[in-house]
Amino acid sequence: MNMKVFTYYMPVKVFFGEGELEKIGSLTRELGSKALLVTGKKSMKKLGVTDKVIKLLRENSVDVTLYGRPKHTFHKLPLQELKGNL
């Protein structure tokens, strides 16, 4: 079997430590005006992180779409459900 040759490039910045979450709105805004926030079952919501992230994004004029508790694996993500929001 011949595999198609390709290059995969994904630059990553990791911000870690106390108070770093507060930067998410301004850092995201530098990248664009829309964000898709994918969460798991409930722990981030229960801890208040989901609501805080949404608030920080909106305060920085980032339109955020929440996709919570995914029922699908990422390779089967039903993009038609998100159409128009991204």
Secondary structure as UniProt FT lines:
FT   TURN            18..19
FT   HELIX           20..23
FT   HELIX           24..29
FT   TURN            30..31
FT   STRAND          34..38
FT   HELIX           43..46
FT   TURN            47..48
FT   HELIX           49..59
FT   TURN            60..61
FT   STRAND          63..67
FT   HELIX           74..76
FT   HELIX           79..82
FT   TURN            83..85
//
